[in-house]
Amino acid sequence: MIVTREAHEVETQAGKFYVQILSATASQVNRWSETERAHLPVEEVKPRVWLATDPQFKGEVELGHLVIRGRKYTIDHQLHWFEGSWSNESTYNGPYRNEKGKQVDFRAKIWDTLYDLEREALAQFAKDHPDWERESLRQRLVWNRDHELSVAKGLVKDAAEAEARAAKWQARLDELTA
């Protein structure tokens, strides 16, 4: 199933950014509870977005970029929001690329500039779309529901096939005892 999501345009002083709300991630972790004096399983939900400087989310300079000190840079990666801060998710070629498509070294001064511009765009996006976290969670819940319905459909099909095989064995038993 192909899912298409709306790209939200965010205008900043540095240029245009595009943000797509993604399905939240959810995982089970053990957290220490002082009241229980034990580690208890907790579901950790992290709302996610995809941030890019081009509306196609391909990270290509020709499709969209920022110009800083006369050079073109693209931003294209996914981030999640957890406990009040943004965290980058791993990307193959890094979140920031120069006009040649090469990853910007994290020790370069421009890295910090791009990082700050990205955070500015994310803050503006969160301000313009206050329910974005809820939408990310909704997408996750829809995916979970659809997945379980698909599993149930497969189990019903498997059960029907097993009943058909059992009926064949019963027919052979009936032949044998007749």
N, C-alpha and C positions, 0 to 999 in steps of 0.2 A: 504494500500500500504506500503510495507516494503522498507525503504530507506537505502541503504548501503553507507557509506562514507569512504573515504580513511583516514587511520591513518598515520599521519606524525611522523616519529621518530626524536627525538631531543636528541642529545648526549651532555651531560654536564660532568663536572668533577665529579659530584656526582653520575652519572649514566644515564640510559636511561629514557626518558619521551616519552609519546605518546600523540599527539594532534590531535583532530578531529575538523574540522570546522563545526559549527552548524548554523542553520538558525537564523538570527538576530531576536531580538524582536522589535516590534514597538508599540508605544502607543501615544495617544494624551494627551498632557499636556498644561496647560496655562502658558505662559511666559510673564513677564512684558515687554512692549515696551515703551521706553522713547519717541520715536518719535510719537507714537500713543497715549501715556499716558493711556494705557489700557492693560489688559491681552488679549493676542492673542493666539488662538490655534496653537500649533506647534507639528509636528510629531517627536517624539524622537526615534531614531533608535540606537539599541545597538547590535553591532556584538558580536557573542558568540563563545566559544570554549569549548571543553571537554578535560581536562587534566588528565592523569593517568600515573601510573608507570607500568601498564601492557597493552599489546596490545589489550586485550579483553574488557578493560574498566569496569572491575568488582570489582576492588579494593581488590583483593585477593593476599595475600603475596606469595603464591605458583606460581602465574602467573607473578609476577614482583614486585620488591621492591627496596628501597634504604637501604643501610647499613650505619648507623651513630652510632659511638661509640659502635660498636659491636651489635647493635639492628636493626631489620628490621622494616621498615615503608613503608606504601603505601600512595599514593596520588591519589584521584579519585573524581573529581567534575567538575562542569561546572562554567565558569566565563564569564562575559561580559566586554566589553571595552567601557568606556564612559568618555568623556571629559578628555582624556589623562591618565586614570588609570584603572587598573583591579579591578573588584569587584566580590566577591564570590557569587554564587547563593546558596540558602539553599539546604542542603543535609540531608538525614535521619540520617546518622551516622557520619556526619562531614566530612570535606575534608581530614583529616589526621587520619590514623589508625595505631595502633601498630601491632606487629606480631600476637597478639591474636584476632585481628579484632576489638578491642575496640577503641573508639574515643580518640584522643590525647587531653588532656585538654588544652584550650587556654592559661592558665597561666603557663604551663610547658615551660621550656627553649627550648625544642625541637620544640615546635610550631613555634617559631620565626625562627629557623634554616630551618624547612620545608618550611615556608612561603618564606624565601629568596631564597631557591633552586628552588622553584616553579616559582618565579618571574624571576629568571635567565633563566630558561627553556622557559618561555613565551617570554622573550626578544630575545632569540636566535631564537625561532620559528618565531617571527615577522620579524626578520632580514632575515631569510632564505626564508620566504614566504611573501613578501611585499604586495601582493594582497589579503591576507586572509580576510580583512574586506570587500572588494568588493565581494568575493565569498560568505561570510556569508549573505550579503545583497541580492545577486543573488538568493540564496536558499530561502530567505524569499519571494522575488518577485515571484519566481516559485510557491511556496506554495500558495500565494495569488491568482495568476492566476488560478491554478488548482482548488482551492476552489470555486472561482466564476464560473468557467466552470461547476463544479459539481452542484452548485446551479441552474445555468441556465438550465442544463439538467433536473433537477428535476422539474423546473417550466414548461418546455416544456411538460414533461410527465403529470404533473397535469393539464395543459391546455387541452391536448388531452383527458384526462379522463373527464374533465368538459364539453367539447364539445360533447362527447359521451352521457353523462347524459342529456345535453340540447336537443340533438336529440331525446332521448326517450320521454322527456316532449313534444317536438314538435309533435311527432308521436301521443301521446295521445290527444293533442289539435286538430290535424287534424282529428282524429277519432270522437271527440266530435262535431266538426263543420260539418262533412260530412253528 
